[in-house]
Amino acid sequence: MFRFLLTPRWIALTIACIFIIPSFQALAEWQWRRLDQRHEYNQAIQAQISKDPIAISELIQSGSDSLALTGQSTWRTVELTGTWDTQAQVLVRKQSLESNSGLWVITPLLLTDGTIVMVNRGWTPSANSATESPVLAALPTGVIEVLGRVRAVTPRTKPAPTDLPLGQVDRIIPLEIVESESTISNSYVEMTASRPESRSAEIRELPAPEVTEGNHRSYAIQWIFFEFLTVIGWLVLVRNEAIEQRKNNQASKEVASTN
């Protein structure tokens, strides 16, 4: 009854299923691993954010060629006191918030000990054209107290564009904004509060990091479902073919008997 499984068509179909099933299993395991990594990432973020605020000076790494924060600083809440360097303020292009196009407002803060820190004051909508910069309200003068989250700087992998409008950059590279031995080079601060208030109405605070599982669990289950579906599909096809073969054999016998 099942001799048809030895035909070239069915051999090819069976081999394809044999290869597809472990492929789906590998994809499911990949999603499970990504879920574990996401859990570890979320736990690291929550552990850092839950710590009490600390002066940024306590996180400065010693013995490095340039001024930098320690590797365990990312997402740590820090306190800063200094004055805004409005002349060096820049806008980071192509930054979205809730599907809206805009820019980040990066203002260097000159700390009381001379250290320079890039502070991301928030997001602002784009101007009418890509060659224009939005008009921002003036910043308060004098000593400013800032509270914010430490973010790591992504190193540049290709040359900076040279055709950007004045005062705009493509990413946050502290030493490209203020080239100084006093500039913290590997990190910047995402401002969450300031005194006096240094975020005007046209600038929106950046949301806290999203601590979720993402879609990895559902994707893993989906690939497992495809595994079972492949097996069930193959069995259904075999069953249907066997029924068809039985009908054909029965019809042949009836024809033979009438003759």
N, C-alpha and C positions, 0 to 999 in steps of 0.2 A: 504493500500500500504506500509506503514511504520511499519507494525507489526513486521518485522524482527528485529527492534531495541530493541525488548523485549527478543530476544534470548540471551542465556548466552554469546555467542561470541561477540555480539554487545554491550551488557551491559559492558563487561570487557574492550572493546576497548574505549567506551565512558568514563568510569571511568578513564582509563589511560590518556586520553586527558585532562580530567578535572584536574587531578593532575599535568600533565606536564606543562600546560599553566601558572599557578602561579609560578611554579619553574623557568620557563624561565623569567618571570617578575621579580622575586627576583634576578636572576643573572644579569639582565639588570640594576636594581636599584643599585646593588652592584658595577657594573662598573661605574655608574654615580657618586656614592659616592667616588670611587677611583679617578675619574677625578677631582672632587672638591678638594680632598686632594692634588692631584698633582698640581692644580692651586695654592693652598695655599703654598705648598712647593716651587714652582717656584718663587712666589712673595717674599717669605722670603729670598730666595737665592739672587734674584736680588736686594732686598732692602739692604742686607748686602754688596754685592759686589760694589754697586753704592756709598757707603759711602767713604769718603776720608780716605786714609791710616792713621793708628793710631799706636803709639808706643805700643808694646805688654804689656809693664809694666802698662799701663792704664786699661788693661782688667783683671789684676790679681785679683782674688777674695780674699777678706779679711775675716778672722775669720774661715777659713777651717782648717781641721787637716793637710792637705798636700797642697803644692803649686798648685794652679789650676786657670784656667780662668773662668770667669763668664759664666753662661748658655747661654747668648745671644752673644757669641763670634764666633760661628761657621760660616764660610764663610767670616768673616770680614777680610779685607786686613790689614795686620800689617807690621810694620817696626821693624827690629832687627839689633843691632850692637854688634859684639862680635868676638870671634875667634873660629875656628873649632877645635873640639876634635876628631882628626882623629883616635886616639887609640880606641875610643869607637864606631866607625862606624860599622853598621851592614847592612845586606841585608835581605829584607823581601821576602820570597819565594812565588812562585805560584801567581805572579801578571801578568796579561795579558794586552797588549796594541795592539789594532787593530788585535786581534786574535793571536798575537804572545806571546809566553811564555817568562817570564822574572822575574826580581826582582826589588823592590824598593830600592833606596840607601838612608839610613837614617843616617845622620850625626848630632851629638849633637853640638849645638852652645852655647858656654859659653859667656853670655852677659856681658857687662861691669859692671853691678851691681851684678854679681855673679849668676844670674838665668841661669838655663840650659834648653834649648828648643830643642826638637827633630825636625829636619828639613828634610823633604822628598825632596831630591834634584832632584828626577826624576826616570825614568824607564831605566833599562839596560837589554839587552838580556841575556838569560841564557848561562852558559858555556857549554862545550861539554857533561858533565854528571851532574847528580843531586848532586853528592858529591863534585863537584868543584865550586869555586866562580870565576866570571869574574874578570879580572885584570882591575883596574880603575886607571886613571891618578891621580897624586898627587894633593892635594888641595893647593891653595895659602895660605901662612902664613900671620900673622899679622891681623890687624883689618878688618873685613868683614861687609859690609852692605847688608842686605837681605830684600827682599820684598816678601810677600807670603800670602796665604790664610789659615786661621785657620780651622783645621779639628778636629772633636771630636774623642776621643779614644774609641773604642769599648771594654768594659771590658771583661776579660777572663772568660769563663764559664766552662772550663775544664783545667786540668794541662797542662803546656807547654811540648811539646815533648822534649825528652832527647837525641834523636839520630840524631840531625841536625848537619851538618858540622860546624866547627868553624867559627864564624862570621856571621852565618845565623840564622834568627828567623822566626817564623810562622806568627807573627803579630806585630804591633807597640804597645808595652806596655812600656811607658817611664821609669818607675821605675825598669823594668827588664833590661833595657839597661844601665842606670846610676842610681844606687840606692843612692839617695841623697835627703836631705830635700830641696835642691835648685832646684830640677827637677820639671818642670810643669808636673803634672801627668795625667790630663784629656784631654789634647789637644796636637796636633803637628802642624807644619806649612808646607804647600805645597809651595815650593819655585817657584816664577814666575820670579824673577830677582835677581841679586847679583852684587856687586861691591867690589873688582875685580871679574870677571867672575869665578864662582865656579861650572859650569856645563861643563864638557869636552864633546868631540864629541861622546863618547860611551854612554852618558846619555841623554835621551830625556825628555823634559819638559812634565809634566802630563797635559792633556787637561783640560780646564775650565769645570765646571759642565754643564751637558747637560740640558738645560731648554726647555723641550718639553712636550706635552700632553701625549706622549706614545700612546698605542693602546686602551686605555680605551673607547674612544668615539666609535670607530669602533666595539669593542666587544659589547658594550651596544646596538648599532643598530643591530648587528648580532643576539643577543638574542631576541630582539623585532621582527625581521624578522622571527625567528623560531616560535614565538608565532602565528603570522599570518599564517605561513606555516602549523602549526598544525591544526588550525581551518579550513583552506582551504582544507587541506588534508582529514580531517574528512568529510567535506561536499562533496568532490569529491567521496569519498568511498561510502557515503550514496546514492548519485545520481546514481553511477554505479550499486549499489546493487538494487536500485529501478527499474532501467531500466531492469536489469537482471530478477528481479521478474516479471515485466510486460510482458517481452518476454515469460517467462515460463508459466505465466497464460494464455497468448494468445495462446500459443502452445497447452496447455491442453484443451482450449475451442475448438480449431480446431479439435483436435483428438476426442473430445467428440461428436462434430457435425457430423463428418464422420461416427461415429459408430451408 
